[in-house]
Amino acid sequence: MMWEREIIETNRGSFEVYTSGRGEPLCITHLYSAFNELGYYFADPFTDHFKVYLVNLKDAGQSCQSMSDDELSMVESCKDLEAIRESLNIDKWGFAGHSTGGMLALVYSAHFGQSLTRVLSGGSTASKHYMYHPGSMYCKESPLNKRLRKILTVLGSSESSRPERVKVNREWTEMSLYQPEHYDTYFSKPSSGRVVPKRLDYYSYKDLPNYDVREWLPAIDVPFFVYCGRYDAQCPLPFSEEIAELLPNSTLFTFEESNHFPYLEEVNKFKTMIQAFSLIRKRGTSDANETYSEEKAP
């Protein structure tokens, strides 16, 4: 499946956006990834139910360059998404994000909830405290942490070669799989989503040290789906449980045989969750949850 490319001109700059699917509009992005016409593993299954707008944020792909580092923040990125929505003449749209895309979903909902019909946040967290949980590879107490820090150094270095980056990115991904031996099967289809080092650095050194949106969540009334793999080694399950507990209009889905990538590790169950997500506006979150429960895929 190839995605169609557009350049959207806004009052905050020009943005490269890829579209696919039909139905109600749904925005998807990631805080520090760049996409192309190959799509994105996380975004692809949503196209069965939505018209998906896969956005390259500033400094990603062929989107405009940032004029200052602060333009790469979560809040400023949400303002960019609003500018894109307005330029597309979309009254309201949904938003779905995974990992730091899921963190962006929380910030977007807190600042611009009036523009959103529904939100999905997965493998995510509402605070920086996941970094100190021993179940997270980002915690110094994790046995994975020492190697991970070396991997991130390679990915963030302008001197590392492409083969080096590909090799360590695979290793990082294997750390985040419940069954890493299935890596080649999971990633057999070409896709996009390469790391943008400048955006990753801003997140790591500027946004993350002060990231805590927990006090915002009780005031968000947008219907929310929250999901996480039982064995998530990046943002452990307790942090998704916390998000769902704080949001007043949310439903939590736990994938029992997944680490950080349920959309690859439990494909059928993930698709069933998306089907339920597509019904939120018509039936409400509780009815959508019943649909998920009743139609669980084997």
Number of C-alpha atoms within 10 A of each C-alpha: 10 12 20 15 15 14 13 17 16 17 10 16 15 20 26 24 27 22 21 22 18 14 13 15 21 26 23 25 28 23 27 24 23 24 25 22 17 17 21 21 18 19 20 18 19 23 18 16 18 20 18 29 28 27 26 26 30 26 21 25 20 17 20 18 16 15 10 7 11 14 19 27 18 24 17 15 19 20 17 22 23 19 20 25 20 15 13 12 9 13 12 18 20 22 27 25 24 26 20 23 24 28 24 27 28 30 21 23 25 19 14 16 20 14 19 18 20 24 26 23 27 29 28 31 29 23 18 16 15 21 19 14 20 16 21 22 27 21 18 15 15 16 14 17 16 14 13 19 14 12 19 17 13 19 23 18 11 10 8 12 11 10 9 12 19 14 13 19 19 13 16 17 13 17 19 19 24 22 13 16 10 13 17 9 11 16 11 8 9 10 18 14 20 16 19 17 18 15 21 20 16 19 19 11 10 15 18 17 13 10 16 16 16 15 9 16 19 15 14 20 16 21 23 28 26 24 26 29 27 20 22 26 24 22 28 25 26 17 19 25 19 16 26 22 15 18 22 16 18 21 21 18 21 17 21 14 16 22 28 29 27 26 22 19 24 18 15 15 19 24 18 19 22 21 19 23 25 20 17 20 12 9 12 14 21 14 14 23 22 11 17 21 14 10 14 13 14 6
